[in-house]
Amino acid sequence: MVRMLSKRKRPSREVETLKEQLKVAEGTIDDRTIMRLSKLMTKGVISKLDFLIAKGKEADVYVADSGPSVDGDFVVLKVFRVETTNFFNRSDYMAGDERFPALKKNIYWIVNQWCKKEYGNLKLAQEAGVHAPKPYAFNGNVLAMEFIGNDTYAKQLKFEKLQNPEEVLKTIVADVKKLYSVGVVHCDLSEYNILVKDGVPYMIDFGQAVLHHPRSEFFLKRDLDNISSFFNKNYGMSVKSDDLYNFVTAQPQA
């Protein structure tokens, strides 16, 4: 006797397609995440999951073919790991942020809020005119955003040989100032969280970025220390992080 599945329980075509693609993909994606990816497919954000480009402690990053609702050929998918315990140690970047008046200890809630937080931070960066990936959508622990690159994804600043380091530094600091002007601090800015495309730096990894946070100044100084140290060490510059801080925090003259 053949038992028919109800329409409610029958996997959608998008789910079946994703499961087939994930048979050859690296990384760990559970059924809950597959359902969230399928919703992005239904909404036209993605059409096909391609391959893994980065594997981290907190998230895996994939490239997908774009869907009809997105300009460009590719979409970057950041899939946060629900099973990780590292997010319990990230309360400093949520407690005190006005968007999270109350924190829960449930790991699913924390990861989903972290994903939502990165989406919101990218939206603020976009509105401020910062060079950063354009956010397309998020669902649970899955964030879809702009692919930074041409035929291949852009290199991290750490591994790029800059022809114009002074201009790149100038752009980075100008973007830090734009973020600061709307109350946002990246909090994890370094040569690893900046991609370079056609000589232009793009900030990435905005999950830890804070908005109007009581430790914003501490995080900002740490970001600028990291950036000045990198350019001084790798390009023989003599940048003082205090000067960068004064520039970023200076109020516009009336």
C-alpha positions, 0 to 999 in steps of 0.5 A: 500500500502506498501512503501519500504525503499530505500537501502540508508535509510534502517537501517543496520543489525548492527544498528538494532542489536545495537538498540535492545541491547540499549533497555536494556542498561542504559545511553543515546545514540542518533541515531548519536552515534548508527551509529558510534557504527555500524561502529565500528561493521562493522570494526570488532572492536566490535560484541555486546554491553554488559553493562554500567560500568561507568556513568559520566558527560562527558561520559558513559563507556560500555563493548562490546564483541570484534570483529574479528579485536581485540585481547581479549574478550572485548572492552571498549567503551567510549561514550562522551556526546554531550549534555554536556556543560562541554566541553566548560570549557575544553579549557585550555587543548586544547588551547596551544596544538600544535594539536589544532591551532584553536578552534571552539565553536561548541559543536559537533566539540569540543566533536569529537575533545576531543575524537580524542585527547584521542585516540591520547594521548593513542597512544602516551602513548602506543608508550612510553611504558606506562601502559595504555589501548591500543586504537583500534579506534574512530569515532566521539564521540565514543572511543574503547580501551582495556579492563583492567581486567580479568573476571571483570574490574580492580578496581580504585587505590582508592578502591584497597588494595595494597600489594606492594604500593612502587612498584605501586608508582614506576611504576606510576612515571616511567610512568609519566616520560615516558609520559613527555619524549615524551612531554605529561602530563596527567593533571588529574592523581589521585587515581580515574584515575588509575586502578590496575590489578594484582598489576600493575597500568594502567593510564586511562582517557587521554582526558585532557592530553596535548602535549607540552603545555605552562602550562605543568609544572603546570599540571605535578606538580598538578598530582604529588601532587595528587599521593604523597598525596594519598600514604602518606595518605593511606600507611603511606609513606613520599613521597615529590612531589618535589622529584618526579617532579625532577625525572620526569623532569631530563634529561638523562645523556650523 
